[in-house]
Amino acid sequence: MCFNNEYSYRRVLVIMSLIIIFTFTFSLVLLAWFTAPALVRRGFHTPRQLEQSSPAELGPAYREIRVPTTRGKQLFCWLIPASLSGPQPVVAVLHGRGSNAEDMLPFAPLLHRAGLGVLLIDAHNHVRFEILPRLDLLPGNNPTVKQR
């Protein structure tokens, strides 16, 4: 390339710099566009951990129940009835994200000794709940259950 003067040389450098900046910016936008859905799915992924124990290990009698929800699905629950006769107060205990009903078992004996019935609920879309679509089960993801 032959330059007649310094002005045309600077002009070519500016144009080449703009082309490089545009290409770099466009590449970053494309990268963000294609990786954002995967990052969102990963951010909202809830690991599933199967229960390894039950309220039977704590002593009081319990029973497994299913609570009907919308669309014919059911929530899995453990009910530990109060040791009172007649109408019984019941406390519903719900675990947090990425957890399960077993993680709330340490609270059950305390509440039971206080004369309360305890309902340990396995939340919507967690281990024993009948599966509905959720963010981490979008196409391209394989549902997994993590064992403890």
C-alpha positions, -999 to +999 in steps of 0.1 A: +000+000+000+014+033-010+007+064+012+009+099-004+012+117+029+010+113+066-027+122+066-038+092+045-017+069+067-035+081+098-068+078+081-061+042+073-050+035+109-083+051+122-104+030+098-086-002+107-089+006+145-126+011+141-130-022+122-111-040+150-132-023+177-164-032+159-154-068+153-144-072+190-177-056+202-197-077+178-180-109+190-187-101+226-224-094+218-226-128+200-209-146+228-233-131+254-263-138+232-254-175+229-242-181+264-268-162+284-295-189+283-271-215+296-260-193+324-296-185+334-304-222+334-274-230+355-282-201+379-317-214+385-308-251+387-320-268+418-300-298+428-321-328+438-311-348+468-329-379+477-339-384+513-317-409+532-338-411+564-373-406+576-392-394+607-392-431+618-356-426+631-369-399+654-393-421+673-428-405+669-454-421+647-457-405+613-473-411+579-466-402+544-493-382+527-498-366+493-514-331+491-532-324+458-521-293+439-530-277+406-530-298+374-535-330+393-500-330+408-493-339+444-469-326+471-452-353+491-453-347+529-446-364+562-471-358+589-461-363+625-494-359+645-494-342+678-497-364+709-529-346+720-564-360+717-590-340+698-583-311+675-545-308+670-525-277+661-501-285+632-471-265+620-461-267+583-423-268+578-410-261+544-374-265+533-354-240+513-341-241+477-320-271+468-330-289+500-356-315+508-380-325+537-353-346+553-333-315+560-360-302+583-362-333+604-341-319+632-369-294+639-396-320+642-388-334+677-387-299+691-421-290+677-436-324+686-425-321+722-442-287+723-474-305+716-476-295+679-482-317+649-455-313+622-461-314+585-428-316+566-435-307+530-413-316+501-416-284+480-429-281+444-404-296+419-382-311+445-373-347+451-406-365+455-429-340+438-444-350+405-423-331+379-436-300+361-415-280+337-389-258+353-360-237+342-333-264+347-352-289+327-354-269+295-345-286+262-308-295+261-306-302+299-308-337+313-326-339+346-303-354+373-308-365+408-278-360+431-273-387+457-259-377+490 
